[in-house]
Structure formats: structure tokens, C-alpha cells
Amino acid sequence: MSKRERYHVTKTEDGWKGKKEGGERASATGKTKKEVLKKTTDIAKKKGNSSVVIHKSDGKIQEERTYPKKSDPYPPKG
């Protein structure tokens, strides 16, 4: 199985950005977290075997979502 690509949604001075881990430029930018999360999620879904790490405005990790869902290495039980 190929390595999972990770995208991070983080706060910037001008709004929010979605960026591939290790990438030089943002894949998505916008004024609101909601719009950038949507754009970044769409990119991750199209790419497949990806995850989106969502950060709070203080930089701490809020949540991580895996696409497709069945490829999640830690699925919850029940």
C-alpha cells in the first residue's frame, strides 16, 4: 500500500490554508475554516488514500479525517 498523503488545515494571518504535508505552497486558501476545509477535503477525496488534519486556530490538532474512510488505520469499534 502506498504512503498516505496528509493535508493540514491551519490558521494564517489572512485566514486559513490547506496544505499538503511537505509541500511548498498551499493547495487551498480562504477567509473561513469551513471553506478551506471543504476545498482541502475535496482534494483529499479525489487523491484517495489521504487524510486531512484539522487544526484549531491556536495550532493544536482538532481532528483527523481519512479518505476513503475504509482505509482508516484506526477505525472505531462499534
JOSULDA-V411901 format. One record per pair of residues at least 4 apart in sequence whose C-alpha atoms are under 6 Angstrom apart, sorted by the first residue. I is the first residue (numbers start at 1). J is the second residue. D is the distance in whole Angstrom. If there is no record, write none. Layout:
BEGIN
i=[I	I]
j=[J	J]
d=[D	D]
END
This chain:
BEGIN
i=[4	4	5	6	6	6	6	6	7	7	7	7	8	8	8	8	9	9	9	9	10	10	10	11	11	11	12	15	15	16	16	16	16	17	17	18	18	18	18	19	19	29	30	33	37	44	45	48	49	50	50	51	51	51	52	52	53	54	54	54	55	55	55	55	56	56	66]
j=[49	50	50	20	21	50	51	52	19	20	21	52	18	19	52	53	17	18	54	55	16	17	55	15	16	57	16	30	31	29	30	31	33	28	29	26	27	28	40	26	27	36	36	37	41	50	67	67	67	66	67	65	66	67	64	65	64	62	63	64	59	60	61	62	60	62	72]
d=[5	5	5	6	5	6	5	6	5	4	6	5	5	5	6	5	6	4	5	6	6	6	5	6	4	5	5	6	4	6	5	6	6	6	4	6	6	5	6	4	5	6	6	6	6	5	6	6	6	6	5	5	4	6	6	5	4	6	5	6	5	5	4	5	5	6	6]
END
